[in-house]
Amino acid sequence: MSISWRGVFPAATTQFREDSSVDLPATLEHVEKMIDAGIHGLIMLGSVGENCALEYGEKIEVLKATIEHVAGRIPVLSGVAECTTALACRFAADAEKLGADGLMVLPAMIYKADPREAIAHFRSVAKASGLPIMVYNNPIAYYVDITPKMFAEMADEPKFVAIKESSENVRRITDLKNVCGDRYILFSGVDDLVLESLLLGAVGWVSGLVNAFPAENRLIWDLATAGRWEEALEVYRWYTPLLHLDTHVKLVQYIKLAAQECGFGTERVRAPRLPLVGEERERILGIIRKGIATRPAVTV
């Protein structure tokens, strides 16, 4: 399966109204602003999109509206994060019917699968649709580690085309290259390891902070891929305190607050998440506002 996914792919937020209902117009407005800033692809209903806080029907509505709005301008992938393999397969099939360009598949939620079970889950989802798949490895958040050895075992399934590597162990990029060669398209999935990952061979970036700073994300990407490493490093050092917000358990609240401060949507989240309050909110706001005040000029 020949897929050319490359570049900056936001893990987009899902916007909510005051009554916690999904705000589709605001979600699409945010998507459009990121497209205007030059993103290369889009992932809806990922962790930052609060997939597991949405009802099944709401997920379908968000994905359908996004696909229709984007209208083929960039690839639209959907997160697949369900508690059972059967439901993940159902969603994969439905996403294909809606016209999604691909899937970002997570391990089954809640249950800590062993390697045999995890591989069986991914293979089952692959059989449920004809869509190409980005396998999402995030053992820190989801407690299932898909190792390079496991990816080598999975390499016979042509629908597995890409890896979102979020183990926070940047050595994995090299290990994946050594074990699997060029079999997979490698995406960095940890914002504050992206420059290191690009240097080691990643060709894509699934980002959270792009929801707030899409132009700056694109700037780092363009500088790094042009080989202008010193300039990219300068921007990266400015950006890193903000990128650290992507690695916290409250990354959704932090990213949505940053996006709100930058004029992209609101900080509203759906329970069990709650908006930030008190000292924590002020501390995070301080990081965000310092970043906004010192942001670099976006020129390449």
N, C-alpha and C positions, 0 to 999 in steps of 0.2 A: 504494500500500500504506500503510494508516493504522496507524502504530505510535506508542505514547505513552511510549517509554522516556525516563525522566528520573531525576535524582537520583544517589545513590551506588551504584555497581556495583563491588564488589570483584573484582579479578583474584585469585581465591582460590588459596591454596597447595594442593599435593597432599602429603599426609602419608605418610611412609615408616616402616617398621619397621627394627629394627637390621640386618636382613639385606638392606635396600634394597628389599624388596617393598612394594607399595602397601598402605597401611593405610586401607582404606575407612571403617571405623567412626570412626577419628580424624579423617579428612577431613570426614565428615558431621557429627561433633560440632562441629568448628570452624565449619562452614557454619551450623549451628543457632545458635551463639552470636552470629554476625554478624547473622543474621535477628532474633534477640531484641533486638539493639542498634538495629534500625530501618533496615537497608539496603533499597534500593529494587529492586535486581536483582542478578544474580550472573553472573560470567563464569568458567567452569571451563576448564582447559586452555589458559590464556594463557601468557605468558612466565613469570610468577610461579608458575604451576602446573606449570612444567617440562615443557611439552608435548613438546618435542623430545627429552627424555630418557626418554619413555615409549614402550613398544611399542604398536602399533596396537590390539591387543586390550585392553591396559590402559586406553587412552583410552576405549574403548567402555565398559568396566566402570565407570570413574569417572563418566562422563557419565550412564550408565543409573542408577547408584545415586543420583546427585544429583537427577536429575529425579524419581525415585520418592520420594525423601525430601522434597523441597521441595513436591511435590504441588500445584503451581499457585499457591502463595502469593505468589511473586514471579517475574518472568521469569528463565529460565535460558538463558544463551547459552553456546556452546562456541567456543573458539579453534579455528581451522583453520590449522595451520602445518605444511606438508609440503614436501618437496623437489621434488615433481613436481606439475604441474597435475592429472594423472590421479588421483593419490592424494588430493589436496585435494578433488576432485569426489566421489570415493568416500566420503570421510569426511563431507562435507556431506550426501550422500544418507543415510548411516547415522545421522547426528545427527537428521535429520528423522524417520526411522523410530522413533527412540528417544523422540521427543516434545519435543525442544529447542524453545525459543521463538525462537531466532535464532542467528546465527553472527557471530563476530568473525573476519574473514578477513585473514590476513597475506599479503604477497607470498610467492612461492615461496622457500623457504629456500636459502641458499648462493649461488645464482646471482644476480648483480646485473643484473636485467632493465632494459632501456631502457623509456621510456614506453609504446611500442606493445606490448611484451611484457607489461608489468605490467598494462595495461588488459585485454589478452586473457586473462590469468590470472584476474583478478577476474570478467570476464564469463563465463568457462567455469564457475567455481564457482557463480555465480548461476544458471546454467542447470541445474545438477545437483540442485537442490532447490527447494522452494517457500518456503523460509524467508527472512525479512528479514535483511539483512546490515549489520553495522557494519564499515566498512572501516578497517583499522588502519594509520595512517601513522606510521612510526617510522624515518626515514632514518638516524638515528644508530646504531641497533642493527642494522638490516637492509639498509642501503645502497641502498634504493629510495625515492625521494621522490615521493609522489603529490601533485602540486601542485594549487592551485585550478583551474588551466586543465584539468588532467586530470579533476578531479572534475566540471567543467562538461561535459566530453565524455562522462562516464559517467552523466550525469543522466537519460538516456533509459531506463535500466534501473530499473524501479520497485522491485526488491528491494534496491537500494542505498539504505538509509534513514538511515544514521547514519555519522558519522566519529569515530574516536578519534584526536585530533590530538596527536601526541607528538614533533613536530619540535624541541621546546624553543625554538621561535620563536613567542612569543605573538602576534606580528603576524599569524600565519596565521589566527587566529580572525576578525579584521577582513577580511583578504583573502578568506577563504572567504565571508563575508557579502556582500562587495562583488561578488564574481564569481558566486556561486551563489544569493544571496538566502537565502530560508528553505527551500531545497530539501532540505537535510540537517539532521538532529538532530546538534548538535555536542557532543561529549564532550571534556573535558580529559583527557589521558592522562599528564600529567606532574604528579606530586604537588605539587612546590614551585612550580607556576605556576597552581594551581587558582583562587585568588581573583582573580587577574588575568584568567583565562579566563572566569570567571563574569561579571565586570564587563563584558567585551567581547561576551558573547552565548552562551557555552556554557551548556547546560542539564543537563549530566550530567558525572559524574566517575568515570572508571575508575581506581581507586586500588589501590596496593600496600600502603601503611602501614595501611589500614583492617583488614588482617589482624591487626594488633596493637592498634590503637586505634579500633575501630569506633564507640564512643560519641562520641569526639572528632571523628571524621570527620563524623558526623551532626550534631554541634553546629555545626561550621563551615557545613555546608550549610544548616541551618535558619536560622542567623543571617543568612547572606548572602542567601538567597532571601526572607527577611522584610525585607530592606533595612536591617538593623541592621549596617551596614558597620564602624563603629568597634569594636563588640564582636567581630565576625568577625575583624577585623584583629588584635585583641589575642590571640585564640586562635591565629590563623595565625602570629603571631610566636613564640609558644611552640612551635608545632608544626614550624616550618620546619627547624630542625636535624635533626629526625627525617625530615621529608619529603625532605631532600637525599639520604637513603639510597636513595631510589627511582631516582636518576639515575646510579648507579654500575654498572659492569659486574658487580659482585657483588651486585646488588640482591636476588637471591633469597636468598642467604646472610644478608644484612643484615636483610631483612624477616622471615625465619624466626627469626632470633635474637631480634628484637624481639618477635615473637609468643610465643616461648617464655618470654621474660622477663615477659610479661603474662599467662601462664597459658593460652595458646592453642596447643597442639601442641608440636612439637619443632623443633629447628633442623636435623634431618637433611635432607640433599640427596642427589641421585643423581649419581654420577660421569658426566661429568668434573668437575662441581662437587665441591668438598670443603668440609667445615666450616671455619670461621675458626679460626686459631690465633695464638698469640703476641701481638705488639704490636698487630697489626691488630684482633684479637678484643677486646683490652682497650680499645682506642680506641673501637670501635663500641659496646661495652658501656657505656662511660662516657657516650656520647651518649644511649643508650637509658635508662639508669638515671637520668640527670639529668632526662630528659623525664618519666619515671614519677613522680619525686619532686616535680615542679613542675606536674603536670598540672592543668588547670582543673576546676572543678566543672562537671558537665554538667547545666546547667539552661537552659531557654529561656523 
